[in-house]
Amino acid sequence: MEDKIKTIKEWLGTGSINLFGLPMSGKDTQGIKLAKALNAKFLSSGMIIRAMEKAHKKDYSSNGNLTPSNLFYEWVLPYFERRDLFDYPLILSSIGRWHGEEDQVMSVASGAGHEIKAAIILSVSEADVEKRFKEAKILNDRGSRADDKDFTIFKTRLQEFRTKTVPVLKYYQALDLLINVNGDQPREAVFNEIIDKLYAKASKSHA
């Protein structure tokens, strides 16, 4: 594992890896763990937007819809240029979830020295994430997120992913950047598959 991580680090440099998946697919869990393994900084689009909504006393996401692109550009993209992130690779959790934002995300990331070198999709079925949602409600382990408060809103989030984010994945696939990981397995197995597939991509780039 250590040798694989070393190879990934050398390949990634100060670049970025963008993680995608349905709600409850484990993006933040895996992203935080990957960032720690790679000595990278973790940026979550959802976390940034929720913090900005609170700061500006606005509410765009509690109904399950994606934040308008103009606010995404204003609130999220400047993070790529932060000086405290300059020397680090970035692990991104769904930065640019709305089809049409991809070119701007790629351009800003590259211009800031954080070129997006891979996108990972954690593949989990809608039936499985619905089951995870219901289990999380019973356990009450999702905090006070407004967009998690009821199943109708959760279903809206699934629809937003289906219609707006799936085309983003096709964009990355066309660039040969997309890595498909089976998200319907134990967390450690998901992480190991992420490392194995990033290592394969890194090794291929050095060949």
Buried (B, 14 or more C-beta within 10 A) or exposed (E): EEEBBEBBBEBBEBBBBBBBBBBBBBBBBBBBBBBEBBEBBBBBBBEBBBEBBEEEEEEBBBEBBBBEBEBBBEBBBEBBBEEEBEEBBBBBBBBBBBBEBBEBBBEBBBEBBBBBBBBBBBBBEBEBBBEBBEEBBEEEEEEEEBBBBEEEBBBBBBEBBEEBBEEBBEBBBEEEBBBBBEBBEEEEEBBBBBBEBBBBBBEEEEE
